[in-house]
Amino acid sequence: MKTATARELKHELSAILDLVEHGESVCIKRHGNVIARLIPERKVSGLFIEKGSVLENGYKLGCIILA
């Protein structure tokens, strides 16, 4: 898993999202503490819905995991 600071996320968002899009998870740290993880989404089929997730056109939306 890659890590990035909040500052790096702000300045390199597009590159970090490219990593996530290609299957890499990224830990976001602020002041040395993990505050969030960006994880790649997988296409889901049918109407299976996990608690706290929202589906649109077969893709899960809004799935940010806070540490």
C-alpha positions, 0 to 999 in steps of 0.5 A, a space after each residue: 500500500 502506498 502512502 501520501 501526506 494530506 499535502 501530497 494529496 492536495 498537490 498530486 490528486 490526479 496522479 494518486 487517483 491514477 494509482 487507485 484506478 489501477 488497483 493500488 490502495 493509498 493511505 493518507 496521513 496527516 501529521 504522521 497519523 493515517 486519516 483515510 484510505 483510498 481503495 479501488 472499487 470493483 464493479 458489482 453486479 446485481 443489486 447487492 448493496 453493502 451497508 453504507 454504500 450507494 450504487 449507480 450504474 453498477 458501481 459503488 459510490 461514496 466508499 471512503 474509509 476513515 481510520 
